[in-house]
């Protein structure tokens, strides 16, 4: 009987440890990630490659709304600079939701809008996967999506 109880308690402890993940975001984490997304937005706006290289991981990858997949830091930065030059305008990222995956990883969903020079706006979604690398938050992946048309 003692073995069965011990086995059940061990099983319960494993379930709690494996599935008891806390996805809440505390204020400190929220501020750090919001600051990171703001830095990304500023770097894109100012075409600041030095800042981009400090906030993106070496193995960053970016899938953009045109279907282009930029893999690696150099490809991502080069593609971002070309994109900013080809479609100038004010870029705005509004964080909608931050979901913690672990103490050092999170998913950030944003509304992404580019205000074009002609007054029109391109409205998209962006999802950022961010990690704490040596206690510094960095972007490891970006997914830009166009919303589905309203039917």
N, C-alpha and C positions, 0 to 999 in steps of 0.2 A: 504494500500500500504506500509506503514511504517513497518508493521508487517512482510510482505513478504520479504522486503529488509533486515530487522534485522535477520529473519530466514535464509536467504541465506548467509549473512555475518557470522553468527554463524556456519553454516554448513561448509563454506569455512575455517574458522579458525580451526575447529575441524580436517578437512582433512589435513591441513598444519601441525598441531601439531602431529597428529597420524602418518602421512606418510612422513613427512619432515625430516626423519632421516639422519643425516650426517654420511656416512660410511668412510670418508677420515681419514687417519692416519697422525697425525702431527709428527714432528721429535722427540719430547719428548716421545710420546707414542711408536713410532717405536724403539727408543733406549731402553726404559724400557722393552719392550716385547722381543727384540733381546737379551738383557742381561739375561732375564729369560730363554729363550731357550738355551743360551750358558751355563748357570748354570746347567740346566737339563742334557745337553750333558756331561759336566765335572763330574757331580755327577754319571752318568752312567759309564763313563770311569774309574773313580777312585773308583767306588763302595762305594760312600760316602752316607751312609744311613742318617746321620745327615743332610746333605745338602738337600737330597731329601725330608725329612720330613718338611723342612722349605719352600720349593717351591711348594709343593703339598697341596691341600686343604684336610681337614679331610675326605670329602666324594668323593674324586677323584675316577674316574673309568677309566679303560684302557681296550680297546678291541684290542688284538694283532693279528697278521697275522695268527696265528695258530687257531684262533677262541676262545681262552681262554679269559674270561671276568673277570678282576680283579676289585673287588668293595671294596672301602674303602682304607684308607691310608696304613694300615698294609699289606693287600693283595697285593696292588700295589707295595710297596717297596720290599716285599718278592719275588714277581714274577720277578721284575726287577733284583734283585740280582741273582736269579737262572738263569735267561735268560743270563745275562752278563757272569756268570761262565760257562754255557753250550756252549755258542757261543762267545768265546773271539775274539776280533778284535777291530780295530779302528772304532768307531761310529762317523758319521758326519751327522749333520743336516744343510741343506741349506734352509733358509727361501725363499719361492717363493712368498708368498702373505700374507699380514695381512689385515684383514677386521674388522673394528670397528663395533660392534653391538650397543654399548652404550658407554658413557664415562668410564664405569667400566667393559666392557666385549668385547672380541675380538676373532676372529677365525684366527688361524695361520696355513697355509699350508706349509709343508716342504718336500723336498726330503730327504730321510733317507737312508744312505748307511752304510753297515757294511763291512769293508775291512777285510776279513778272513786271518788267518795266512798262508794259502796255496796260497795266492795271488788272489783268486777269490773275487768277490764283490757281496754282496746281496743288491739289489736296491729296495727300497720300497718308499711309501709315508706315511707321518704322518700328522695328523691334530690335533692341540691342541686347546682346548677351554680354554681361560684364563680369569681370573677375577681379579679386584682390590679388595683385602680384607684388610680393614683397611689401605688403601693407599699403599699396597704392592701387586704387581702382583704375582699371583699364578696360577698353572695349575690345572684345575678342571676336565678335561677329555682329554684322548689321544686315537686316532684311528690310528692304523698302518694297512696299506694295501699293498698287493703285486700288482704290476701293471698287467693288463690283458696281456696275451701273444700276441705277434704280429701275425696276421694271414696272 
